[in-house]
Structures are given as structure tokens and as C-alpha cells.
């Protein structure tokens, strides 16, 4: 399986890449923002795009729409996430 990871946090991208590659999944590209994700998907034609919802330039809601109109990737090929911070107990 060919995957592109899109997240604006390099540590998260590196960790996710490591987890996927250990399981034999081919990470063909990484993007730091939604604009790069659209470009990577168009050039690399992955089967799956893993995308953060909260990213600079183009967010994780607009980027999948742009990818689907410019490539053969279908909406069910996307997984988007958002991490919420919880307040620490006092």
C-alpha cells in the first residue's frame, strides 16, 4: 500500500512513518501542510492519504476536496485526525 502522510508536526510524521514502515506499508511522501499534500497526492498517486485536520495554508478539510478533484483518489482513501489537548488536573 502506498501512503502519503500530511501533518505540520515533524515529530508526529516521523513517528507515524516508523509505525507504518515497520508493518511493511510504503510511505511514499510527507507533506507539512495541505498545499503540499495536494501536490504530493497528484505527483505520487498514493492509495491512502493520512491527513491532520489542523494544518497551515490549506487545512485538512479543504485539501481532500482539492485532491479528489485533481486526482483519482476517492474520499474513502482519506483518514483525517485532530488531537485535542486536555487540561491537566490540578
N, C-alpha and C positions, 0 to 999 in steps of 0.2 A: 504494500500500500504506500502511495506517495502522499506526503503530508506537508503543508505549509503551516508554520506557527506564526501568529501575529500577536505581539504583546509589546508594550512600551517599556517593560522592565527586563533588562538583560539577564538578571539572575533567574527570573522565572522562565524565560525562554531556554536558557541553558539547562535548567533542571528538567523541564518538560522534554527537551530534546534527548537528554540522557535516559529518561524513563522509557521513551518510545524506542530509541535505538537498541537498548538492551533487549527489548522484546521483538526485535527484527523489523521494526517499522522504519521505512526510509523517509527521513526528514529532508526534503529537497530544497527548502527555503525557510528563511526567517524574515519577518517584517517588524519594524519598530513603530509603525503607525498604519492607519487604514489606507493611505495613499500607496504606501509600499506594498501592502497586502494585495491590493487590486493589481498592481504591476506584476508582483510575483505570481499570482494566480494566472494571469494572462500569459506570461512567458513560460512558466514551468508546468502548467496544466496538471495540478495535483488532483488526487481523488477526494481529498479531505482538506478543509481549512479549519484550523483551531484558532479562534479569534477572541481576544479580550473585547469587552463592550466599551470600555472607557479608554480611548486612545486619542492622541493628538491628530490634528489635520483632518482626518476623516474617521468618524467613530465606528464602533463595531456593529452599528445598526445600518448605517449608510453603505459601508464597504461591501457587505454581502449582496446588497441590491445592485451595486455597480458591477461586482464580479459576475453575477448571474446574467446581466445584460450584455457583458463583453466576452464571456467565455461559455464553455459547455457545462460548467459546474452547476449543479442543481441545488436548490435551497436545503435539501436534506443532507448535503455534504458538509454542512457547517455545524460547528459546536462553538457557542459563544459563552463567555463567563464574565462574572463580575465578582470581585471579592469585597465584602463589606468588613470594615473594622468594627470590632465590638469594643465598647468602653470597658476599661479594666475595673474590676470590683475594687472598692475602696476599703 
